[in-house]
Structures are given as structure tokens and as C-alpha cells.
């Protein structure tokens, strides 16, 4: 019988032939370290999306509001992060962060809307 060692802590592994870890703790620890970089990227993107959503929902209390680009920037809004784009038949592009959206108007003004 071949001796197998845990991929995380190098302790002997007992049990099934295809078992790679000595415990759930070692399995979780190993997988967390392997996926660390991709999880950090996803976590950072989700944090930006949450912050953008919070800013839009705080500024748009009535369901439809106009604000300036400067006002959005001052709150920390990042225009590179959104979840979807809706283009109307007239060619207007609404950018959404989950259910909160914005449309660029003239003179650095944005129309904030909420999708129900």
C-alpha cells in the first residue's frame, strides 16, 4: 500500500485511495491559497461595484434624479465599473450597477434612475 501525504501539511493521509488531505481544514487552507489571486481580483471588483451602487442609491432617493459628474467623482464613483448596459432605440446608453442606472446627458450632467 502506497503512503500518501497531505498536500497542505504533509501529514499521512488515511482513508480512501483518492483522498488528498488529512482534514477539511487542510483542504480548505490549500484551496484558499491556490485560488487567492483570482479571489482577490473578484473581491476587489465586487467592492467597487458595491461602492458604486451605494453612491447611486444615496444620490437617487426619488427614483429619478440629475447630478453632475463632479458630484459623482467627489463621492468616489468609478465609471469603469458597472454590471450592464441598456441601449434604447434612440441610441441612448444607460449604464447599470445592479438596479441603479445612469445616463450621460449634456454638460457633464447625469440622469440617475432606478430599475424596479
Residue, then its C-alpha position, 0 to 999 in steps of 0.5 A: x500500500x502506497x503512503x500518501x501525504x497531505x498536500x497542505x501539511x504533509x501529514x499521512x493521509x488515511x482513508x480512501x485511495x483518492x483522498x488528498x488531505x488529512x482534514x477539511x481544514x487542510x483542504x480548505x487552507x490549500x484551496x484558499x491559497x491556490x485560488x487567492x489571486x483570482x479571489x482577490x481580483x473578484x473581491x476587489x471588483x465586487x467592492x467597487x461595484x458595491x461602492x458604486x451602487x451605494x453612491x447611486x442609491x444615496x444620490x437617487x432617493x426619488x427614483x429619478x434624479x440629475x447630478x453632475x459628474x463632479x458630484x459623482x467623482x467627489x463621492x468616489x464613483x468609478x465609471x469603469x465599473x458597472x454590471x450592464x448596459x441598456x441601449x434604447x432605440x434612440x441610441x441612448x446608453x444607460x449604464x447599470x450597477x445592479x438596479x441603479x442606472x445612469x445616463x450621460x446627458x449634456x454638460x457633464x450632467x447625469x440622469x440617475x434612475x432606478x430599475x424596479 
